[in-house]
Amino acid sequence: MPPERPAPMDPDADTPVTFDTSVLVQGIDPALFRPRDALFISAMLYLEQAVTLGIDVRRDQESTGFGHWDLTAPVPVDHYVTRIYQQLMNGVSPNPMRDVAHGLHRTDLVCAATAILYDAPLYTTHPDSYQGLGMRVRTLTYGPVRNKAALTPPPPPDPYVALGLRPPGATPPG
């Protein structure tokens, strides 16, 4: 059975949001987003989640996984994103390519540039890292449960209704 396709975005009710690599590393959990968040991500982050490397503990060898999260839509890294990224890089000191303690990597800055371009909040586990970039990045702290409905799985379908049968003791229609 093919996976269920997400509902199309409703521009009047849904809020476009994005996230950075810290969310990807922590694990994407629908309960940690708001109910009407429409998730889009930078194509650069989409590539990061498309191929995962790890250890297959059953065989004690390296493994590679391929996939993506169906509830996200990738947006391109075009010349607009690139120009904002360049401005963000000018505002970062010291150079984040050398300073691991800074907390932001190149992919995070591209995610921030994407959020700025689309005027969307950026979910992150480290919002303080985006302070002082020279451009305002609206961050949302990823972690607190925001969508309580995602915590409760939907009830299983009624087998009688799904199969078009009457439950025991029900009177026939008509």
C-alpha positions in Angstrom: 0.0 0.0 0.0 1.5 3.4 -1.0 2.2 5.9 1.8 -0.5 8.4 2.4 0.2 11.7 0.7 0.1 14.8 2.9 -2.8 17.1 2.4 -2.1 20.1 0.1 -1.1 23.3 1.8 -3.9 25.7 2.6 -2.4 29.2 2.3 -5.1 30.7 4.4 -4.7 28.3 7.4 -1.2 26.8 7.2 2.0 28.4 8.2 5.2 27.7 6.2 8.1 26.7 8.4 11.5 25.2 8.0 14.2 23.6 10.1 17.9 23.1 10.4 20.2 20.1 10.8 19.8 20.1 14.6 16.2 19.0 14.1 17.2 16.3 11.6 19.9 15.0 14.1 17.5 15.0 17.1 14.8 13.2 15.0 11.8 14.6 13.3 8.7 14.2 15.5 5.3 15.5 14.3 4.4 16.3 17.9 7.1 18.9 18.1 5.7 21.0 15.3 2.5 23.0 15.5 -0.7 21.4 14.0 -0.9 23.7 11.0 2.8 23.9 10.2 3.5 23.4 6.5 7.0 22.0 6.4 9.4 22.9 3.7 13.2 22.5 3.8 16.2 23.7 1.8 17.2 21.3 -1.0 20.6 21.2 0.8 19.0 19.7 3.9 16.9 17.4 1.8 20.1 16.0 0.4 21.4 15.5 4.0 18.4 13.4 5.0 18.3 11.5 1.7 21.4 9.5 2.5 22.2 8.5 6.0 25.3 6.7 7.1 25.5 4.5 10.2 26.4 1.1 11.6 24.3 -2.0 11.1 24.7 -3.5 14.5 23.4 -6.9 13.4 26.3 -7.3 10.9 28.7 -5.0 12.7 29.5 -3.1 9.5 28.8 0.3 8.0 25.4 0.8 6.4 23.9 3.4 4.1 20.2 4.3 4.2 18.2 6.2 1.5 15.0 8.0 2.0 13.3 11.3 2.9 10.4 12.5 5.1 7.2 12.6 3.1 5.8 15.5 5.1 8.5 17.9 3.8 8.8 19.7 0.5 12.2 20.7 -0.7 12.8 24.2 -2.1 15.8 25.1 -4.3 19.0 26.7 -3.4 18.7 29.4 -6.0 20.5 32.7 -6.5 18.3 34.5 -4.0 19.1 32.0 -1.3 22.8 32.2 -2.3 22.8 36.0 -2.0 21.3 35.9 1.5 23.7 33.1 2.5 26.6 35.3 1.4 25.3 38.1 3.6 24.9 35.7 6.5 28.5 34.5 6.1 29.7 38.1 6.2 28.0 38.5 9.5 29.5 35.4 11.1 32.7 35.8 13.0 34.8 33.8 13.4 34.4 31.7 10.3 31.9 28.9 11.1 33.9 26.6 8.7 36.7 26.6 11.3 34.8 27.2 14.5 32.9 24.0 15.5 31.9 25.6 18.9 29.9 28.3 17.1 27.2 25.6 16.4 26.3 26.6 12.8 27.5 24.8 9.8 27.2 25.7 6.1 23.9 23.7 5.8 22.5 25.5 8.8 23.3 28.9 7.2 21.7 27.8 4.0 18.6 26.8 6.0 18.6 30.2 7.7 18.9 31.9 4.3 16.0 29.9 3.0 13.9 30.8 6.1 14.7 34.5 5.6 13.8 34.5 1.9 10.5 32.8 2.5 9.8 34.8 5.7 9.3 31.6 7.6 10.2 30.6 11.2 13.2 28.2 11.5 12.9 25.3 14.0 16.2 24.6 15.7 17.5 23.1 18.9 20.0 25.9 19.3 18.3 29.3 18.6 21.0 31.3 20.4 23.5 30.3 17.6 21.5 32.4 15.1 21.8 35.6 17.2 24.1 38.3 15.8 24.2 37.1 12.2 23.5 40.5 10.9 20.1 39.4 9.5 17.0 38.5 11.6 16.2 34.8 11.6 12.9 34.0 13.4 13.6 30.9 15.3 11.3 28.4 17.1 12.9 26.2 19.7 12.4 22.6 18.6 11.6 20.3 21.5 8.5 21.3 23.4 5.4 19.4 22.3 3.2 21.7 20.3 0.8 19.3 18.6 -0.9 17.3 21.2 -3.0 15.5 18.6 0.2 13.9 17.1 0.8 12.2 20.5 -2.4 10.2 20.3 -2.6 7.8 17.5 -5.9 7.7 15.7 -8.2 4.9 16.8 -8.1 1.8 14.6 -10.8 1.6 11.9 -13.9 -0.3 12.8 -13.6 -3.6 10.9 -17.3 -3.9 10.4 -17.6 -0.4 8.8 -14.4 -0.9 6.7 -15.7 -4.2 5.3 -19.3 -2.9 4.9 -20.7 -5.4 7.5 -23.1 -4.9 10.3 -21.9 -5.3 13.9 -23.4 -8.2 15.8 -26.9 -7.4 17.1 -27.4 -4.5 14.7 -30.7 -4.4 13.0 -30.7 -4.6 9.2 -31.1 -1.3 7.3 -34.6 -0.4 6.0 
